[in-house]
Amino acid sequence: MLGAEERQEVSAGYPSFVHGIRESDWPHLRLGEEDMRLIQGKRGEHNRLGMGVQLTVLRFLGRFQTDMERIPEDLVLRVGEQLGISDPLAKISVYGENGDTVRNHAREIRQEHGWTSFAEGETQLVAWLEERLKYSTDGPKAMTLQAVVWLREQRVLLPTHSTLRDVVTHCRAEVEDAMFKALVSKMSLRQVGIIDWLMEVPADKRTSRLDSLRRDVGEPSWDNFAKALSRADEIRALGFVDVDVSSIPDRKLAQLADHALTERVPRLREQTGRRAAVLAAIKRLETSALDDAIDMLDKLITERFIAKPKRWADKALVDAYPKFAPDGTLTAQALLAVLESVAESVDHDSGEITDPVTDTSTIRAVLETIAERNTLVLAAKNLLEYMPARDSDTHEARRAKALERFQDVQTLVPVLIDRVRFGASPAGRTALAALHALPPLLDREDVQLDDIDTTLVKGSWKPLVEGDPEQSDGAVNVPAYALCVVETFHRHLCKREIFVQGCARWGNLLARLLSGEVWAQEKPSLLTSLDLPEFPSTYLDRAASSLHADLAAVASRMPEGAQLTHNNGDLALPKGRPPRASSLSRQVQKMLPRVELPQVVLDVLSRTGAIAAFTTRNGNPSPYPEFELSVAAVMVGYGCNIGLEAVANDEKDALKLDRLTSISREYFRPDVIEACTTAMLGAETDALNTLHLDGERLASVDGHSFVIPTPQTGLHIAPEGNSEVTWLTMLTEQAIQLSGRMVSGRPSAALEALNTLTTYRDLTSVRDSRHPEAIVAEAGTHEDLVFGLLTLSGYSYQPTSDQTNDPRLWRIDKSADYGPLQGATRRQIDVSQIAAHWEDILRVIGSIHHGAVSAHDALRILTRNGQPTHLGSAIASVGRIAKTRHLLRLYDNPEYRSGIEAQSRLHKERSDLARRICHGIDGPFPNYYPGLENRLGVLGLVLNTVALFNTVYIQKIVEKMRAQGKDISQSDLRQLSRMMYSHINMRGRFHFEPPTDTMFEIADLEPDPS
């Protein structure tokens, strides 16, 4: 029976002997030469054995264990075997009888190896914790485990888990209290009074003023856009704009703001840090409220002036199709007949070419074989009526339909100019000036070309603005010009060439790059962290040498006459094919235990100890009895999207709806989901190591697209092409989700990976399995730029052949002969461009790494009008070096290729499983609201539990098969999917009971009929 302290150690992942020592740990525990020298100086085998055991225990636990009866027998046996001592179990008992000897040996080991007691090292630990907690948002459990790592590195003996946890909790409280006081000290008494006033509930209202401010204004409409601007003005009018909170780290502010924006106000009023949290929320809302308003503007312009007119134009074209289609066919037949009649004749024997004899009567006779002349003329005129002019474009019909929205423009433009402060880069200044000059023109009927900016009127806008036959010479169609200006303004706004002052997402991106003194101060540490040289010659020499070696090596291995390229000379990459289901896969699927989803969740929570991650905000265990049943019910209710009512049961206290609602609010926080994921990742890694399936640190990024149907509110995973928002997830090769983030639209998955990994790199002190080194994802547009950004940031970007848009190879050495690859490498990289922009390249990459800009924002900075800027072209050149090396490995290395394809396939299988699990409707979910990520984070947890459950029982099935004499190869094991779900029931009325061994019986091996 475990004591209370041991139970806490096991649940927290503290070093302990309770679960024994893993096989993979034994190589690190072997005694070294220095250990043997110390041991051999002892008299008697029992003393030498005891000294060796104490050294091994210290290496494993980080502290001494003076009670020899609590040391695992296999440890004693292995140490005895290494020392050549017979009957070690008896001798360790003799050793343990003399407590003084045991304690003296422990003291000697401490002195010899430089270990200090916890009492001596506590001051340094507290200083380290306080410094780290100033920036970290990790919870008590995660910080305790990080403290364990630090104590081991500093050779400080670990205390009991409760002692270390209390130190961490105390430091965390001290740092948070200091941060609360620092934030409150930045406010005047009047501002403190305003914050208290915001948390009060007016007598005639049911909610507080803070509730009103943090609630969005509703669906996009012109009236709601005005309300959104008023909300932003109201927040800024509170008088906190000048409060400087830059001394508080962004992540700490974000954590405080998230808490204040999601916590119920009555509970918030009772908490000690309430004023600091509300201040952080107000500072967040000062920018996010205006961002939300511009988000709505973006949606309105896109829908009202672009998408809806396009649907109208498309419908008009479809309705008119029966009218012009026959005329088009007739006109084409007539043209072909004329062209054939005037074609030269060639004598195939002599090769002589003879011009045809044609005249007007001949051509007329040819046309009359098709139709009468008047019929053909009428058909051509009818066709021209529906077809755009030669100097126009495909947008003409849509833009003509958009003129019906001129009244909306008359309403919108004055609001934009009067209430929103815009700025512009040089590329957007003309469009912004045209917008500001527009209001006086909207009500005039005599606007001339000299009154407008004609440089904006291009393509199909030109005939619409200037070509109205009812207008006098030089007159302008004002509705068309107004729509032209608004559309141009919107295009520049989306590229951030026009930006909104006071915004974060829609603000000036260039101003956020590190520059001046800040860049000079941060540059040395950033270059060291990114392993980038200060001068370009070092980097370029290394890159040129690596690229030349790879091209020469692959060319030398190519068989003579091999078909290497497509007709255009580009490298022909082999396309990935999903492996066929093996007999092993079919047998494993039959033997997996038939279970319900709650049983899977409860088994994994118990097996991994992940239930201990669900702590109170102070880091204490939950006081609720049968807590694991409540947690599992919330996970199933939210993960399946069927709601808590569907899993509630009034006959059981742990499953009552009030209990589940309370637990879902209090315990499913981002830090809890993070800690739970960590526990599952560790268990998954152990299971894969047992199966010898560990490999390269790969990660893939993909997303679930969600749509909110209008007739029936609720959250659905959307079919392809019908999405409102996307929940982007990063998946390790262990099939465990590392992160999830809600985004609008479908951004570059590879850049999202860079953003996520940069965050993880900042949050942890060591690079472990949570830090993949290679990324498998789609680049989206600007593939070479994405390769460059990821490569310079220290990651290997490895898209599959299907995810690669442009398979062209590049070279640096113009004179090199690459044999069979000579034609495919005809394009040369301009390294002088990289050298010329090296300082700015470092500044962009350093800004991404520092968190000043996101990778998506960097891409906007590096492109203009859909094309890379000069700086963007330089980074794209770096990307071409990395991409060429990647393409060569894809072509030349089947093992490299199969590993990447397997990771991509794993993410697709996980998406299929997500659609299977998230089958219910529980709404409403209008647009994004703070906290929705937590709901979708629970779906990620449920997916993780299914993956881990499958891995554990696949391991047991493989062991059973091998025990029965079946030979299983590693290649067959690698093809097994950990996302199988046919054995799991995910629908119906669920039952929640603690797991028992009989629930998960593995069926006997059956012969494969195939």
Summary of the structure (lengths in Angstrom):
residues: 1010
radius of gyration: 34.6
end to end distance: 49.2
largest distance: 125.7
contacts: 3145
relative contact order: 0.07
helix: 59%
strand: 6%
